[in-house]
Amino acid sequence: MRIVHVIPALTKGGAEKVLVDLANEAHRRGHEVSIIAGQPADPRLIRDRLDPAIDLQVVSPREGQKLTAYGALPLWLWRRRAWFDGVDVVHCHLTYAAVLGTLLKVQRHLRGQRRPAIVETFHGVGMPIRPRQRWLAAALASGRDGFAVMAEDPFWSDFLRRHPALLSAVIPNGLAIDAVPSSEEVGAWRRNTGIPMGAQIVGTIGRIRAERNPFATLAAFAVVARHMPEVHFIMGGDGPMIEAVRAKATELGLGQRLHLPGLVVDPQVAIGNMDLYLSMNVGSITGIAGLEAAAMEVPLISLQAREDYRTGHCDWIWSDPDPAVVGNELTRLLQSPAELEAIGQRQRAHVAAQYSVAAMQDAYERLYAAAIEAK
């Protein structure tokens, strides 16, 4: 099968890691894989994890020029129309890729072609996205040959009910479990970040932007800080809200105990310093960094993105939408080392059994095959 993944850029992020892990796994299975990126990115961020045999094409050579990357799409696609005739599936990730997929479908129709099948994964399920952005995402998704979400939420569940003819699937993110970093790497990162040796650490990693509700995370941290004055906190990642987060942390009294290291190139080194990881769940589904924490036997609980959701007996991660409730649970667990250890062991076993890249690739291959057959 010839598979093409599309992404705005191979920068650091959950969707980007999913794409790279899928591409590597498909290549290992003997598929012919290419990646189209809208713009170039620093190869140190994630490119070094991509199998060098995988073809990487860049639409616009100017890094950081989003409008240029969008504007170049129509002509870029037309010049490569014969190349796309030999592709079986184009798999779109994030908004730029969704636009490319829509333009490619128009081009396919104008030329009377049946392939490639166009599949999209929407990675923002459960996030508080602006209504106009969500409307655009839904409008583009309705025209796909195949559509996947990594979790269910009320909006997308209703969307799929209103589009029964749309071939769709819920495919949880999988994880390629890399080698665990050495104790020397973990210790060096801690020293460079300025966290005292021996201090307990609660942390999280992700883009610091409104969709991830970073103020809720700070509110949960503040509850712990009031009860346990020696605990330190890590909020790894960059984003447009980092200065607002810094100001809010001061307002909440977190002071020097909150560490904002910016972009974390190797999340496992940062996670290796944590006693407890705070994720953000959509229902029972967590993000890539949460899966990485569990794979490293770092226990995690979660802020719940869905107000209507409560942890059930089948959930492998405890969650709650109320930051105060989450903060109290963080405090309780930090004071219960035996329970923390047991949770870490149980969650690691669950991730190894249920959230492998192989299982994720299997599910996407079934979706690809169904989308191709339906054409």
Residue pairs with C-beta under 8 A, 6 or more apart in sequence:
1 26
1 31
1 32
1 88
1 89
1 365
1 368
2 31
2 32
2 34
2 86
2 87
2 88
2 89
2 116
3 23
3 26
3 31
3 32
3 33
3 34
3 87
3 88
3 89
3 91
3 368
4 33
4 34
4 35
4 36
4 84
4 87
4 89
4 90
4 91
4 116
5 19
5 22
5 23
5 33
5 34
5 35
5 36
5 91
5 93
6 35
6 36
6 37
6 90
6 91
6 92
6 93
6 96
6 97
6 100
6 101
7 15
7 16
7 19
7 35
7 36
7 37
7 38
7 93
7 94
7 96
7 97
8 37
8 38
8 39
8 66
8 69
8 94
8 95
8 96
8 97
9 16
9 37
9 38
9 39
9 40
9 41
9 63
10 16
10 19
10 20
10 35
10 37
10 41
10 43
10 45
10 46
10 47
10 50
10 56
11 41
11 42
11 45
11 46
12 45
12 46
12 263
12 264
12 265
13 207
14 123
14 173
14 206
14 287
14 288
14 289
15 93
15 94
15 121
15 123
16 46
16 93
17 46
17 288
18 93
18 121
18 123
18 150
18 173
18 174
18 288
18 360
19 35
19 93
20 46
20 49
20 50
21 174
21 175
21 176
21 357
21 360
22 91
22 357
22 360
22 361
22 364
23 33
23 35
23 50
23 51
23 54
24 49
24 50
24 51
24 54
24 176
24 357
25 176
25 357
25 358
25 360
25 361
26 33
26 361
27 33
27 51
27 53
27 54
28 51
29 361
33 54
33 55
34 54
34 55
34 56
34 57
34 87
35 50
35 54
35 55
35 56
35 57
36 57
36 58
36 59
36 97
36 100
37 56
37 57
37 58
37 59
38 58
38 59
38 60
38 66
38 69
38 70
38 96
38 97
38 100
39 58
39 59
39 60
39 62
39 63
39 64
39 65
39 66
39 69
40 58
40 61
40 63
41 47
41 63
44 265
45 263
45 265
47 56
50 56
59 69
59 72
59 73
59 76
60 68
60 69
60 72
62 68
62 69
66 96
69 96
70 96
70 99
73 99
73 100
73 103
74 103
77 84
77 100
77 103
77 104
77 107
78 107
81 107
81 111
84 90
84 104
84 107
84 108
84 116
85 113
85 115
87 115
87 116
88 115
88 116
88 117
88 368
88 372
89 116
89 117
89 118
89 119
89 368
89 371
89 372
90 100
90 101
90 104
90 116
90 117
90 118
90 119
91 119
91 120
91 121
91 364
91 368
92 98
92 100
92 101
92 118
92 119
92 120
92 121
92 144
93 120
93 121
93 123
94 123
95 133
95 136
95 137
97 120
98 120
98 137
98 140
98 141
99 140
101 118
101 120
101 140
101 144
102 140
102 143
104 116
104 118
105 118
105 143
108 114
108 115
108 116
114 375
115 372
115 375
117 145
117 146
117 368
117 371
117 372
117 374
117 375
118 144
118 145
118 146
118 371
119 144
119 145
119 146
119 147
119 148
119 364
119 367
119 368
119 371
120 140
120 141
120 144
120 146
120 147
120 148
121 147
121 148
121 149
121 150
121 171
122 137
122 141
122 147
122 148
122 149
122 150
122 156
123 150
124 137
124 211
125 149
125 150
125 151
125 152
125 153
125 156
125 282
125 285
126 151
126 153
126 281
126 282
126 283
126 305
126 306
127 211
127 212
127 282
127 305
128 210
128 211
128 213
128 305
129 137
129 211
134 155
138 159
141 147
141 159
141 166
142 159
142 163
142 166
144 166
144 167
145 167
145 371
145 374
145 375
146 167
146 168
146 169
146 367
146 368
146 370
146 371
147 166
147 167
147 168
147 169
148 168
148 169
148 170
148 171
148 364
148 367
149 156
149 168
149 170
149 171
150 170
150 171
150 172
150 173
150 282
150 285
151 170
151 172
151 282
151 283
151 284
151 285
152 170
152 282
152 283
153 282
153 283
153 305
153 306
154 306
154 308
160 166
160 168
167 367
167 370
167 371
167 374
169 363
169 366
169 367
171 360
171 363
171 364
171 367
172 285
172 355
172 360
173 285
173 287
173 288
173 291
173 355
173 360
174 291
174 355
174 356
174 357
174 358
174 359
174 360
174 361
175 288
175 291
175 292
175 295
175 351
175 355
175 356
175 357
176 357
177 295
177 351
177 352
177 356
178 268
180 268
180 272
180 296
181 266
181 268
181 269
181 272
185 266
185 269
185 272
186 269
186 272
186 273
189 269
189 270
189 272
189 273
190 197
190 273
193 234
193 259
193 261
193 273
194 259
195 201
195 232
195 234
195 259
195 273
196 232
199 230
199 231
199 232
200 228
200 230
200 231
200 232
200 275
200 276
200 334
201 231
201 232
201 233
201 234
201 273
201 274
201 275
201 276
202 221
202 224
202 231
202 232
202 233
202 234
202 274
202 275
202 276
202 277
202 278
202 330
202 334
203 233
203 234
203 235
203 236
203 270
203 271
203 273
203 274
203 276
203 277
203 278
204 217
204 234
204 235
204 236
204 277
204 278
204 279
204 280
204 289
205 234
205 235
205 236
205 237
205 264
205 267
205 270
205 271
205 289
206 212
206 236
206 237
206 280
206 287
206 289
207 237
207 238
207 239
208 214
208 235
208 237
208 238
208 239
208 240
208 241
208 242
208 245
208 260
209 239
209 240
209 241
210 240
210 241
212 280
213 280
213 303
213 305
214 235
214 241
214 245
215 245
215 248
216 303
216 323
217 235
217 278
217 280
217 303
217 323
218 235
218 245
218 248
218 249
218 252
218 254
218 258
219 252
219 323
219 324
219 327
220 278
220 303
220 323
220 324
220 326
220 327
220 330
221 233
221 249
221 252
221 254
221 258
221 278
221 327
221 330
222 252
222 253
222 254
222 327
223 323
223 324
223 326
223 327
223 328
223 330
223 331
224 231
224 233
224 327
224 330
224 331
224 334
225 231
225 233
225 252
225 253
225 254
225 257
226 253
227 331
228 331
228 334
228 335
231 257
231 334
232 257
232 258
232 259
233 254
233 257
233 258
233 259
234 258
234 259
234 261
234 270
234 273
234 274
235 245
235 258
235 259
235 260
236 260
236 261
236 262
236 263
236 264
236 267
236 270
237 262
237 263
237 264
238 262
238 263
242 260
242 262
245 260
246 260
249 255
249 258
261 270
264 270
267 289
267 292
268 292
268 296
271 277
271 289
271 292
271 293
271 296
271 298
272 296
272 298
274 293
274 298
275 298
275 334
275 340
276 298
276 299
276 300
276 301
276 330
276 333
276 334
276 340
277 289
277 290
277 293
277 298
277 299
277 300
278 300
278 301
278 302
278 303
278 326
278 330
279 286
279 287
279 289
279 290
279 293
279 300
279 301
279 302
279 303
279 317
280 286
280 287
280 290
280 302
280 303
280 304
280 305
281 290
281 302
281 303
281 304
281 305
281 317
281 319
282 305
282 306
283 304
283 306
283 309
284 312
284 314
284 315
284 316
284 317
286 294
286 300
286 302
286 317
290 300
290 302
290 317
291 351
291 355
293 299
293 300
294 300
294 344
294 347
294 348
294 350
294 351
295 348
295 351
295 352
296 348
297 344
297 345
297 347
297 348
298 344
299 333
299 340
299 341
299 343
299 344
299 347
300 317
300 347
301 317
301 318
301 319
301 326
301 329
301 330
301 333
302 317
302 318
302 319
302 326
303 319
303 320
303 321
303 323
303 326
304 310
304 311
304 319
304 320
304 321
305 321
306 321
307 321
309 319
309 321
310 320
311 317
311 318
311 319
311 320
316 346
316 347
316 350
317 347
318 329
319 326
320 326
320 329
333 339
333 340
333 343
334 340
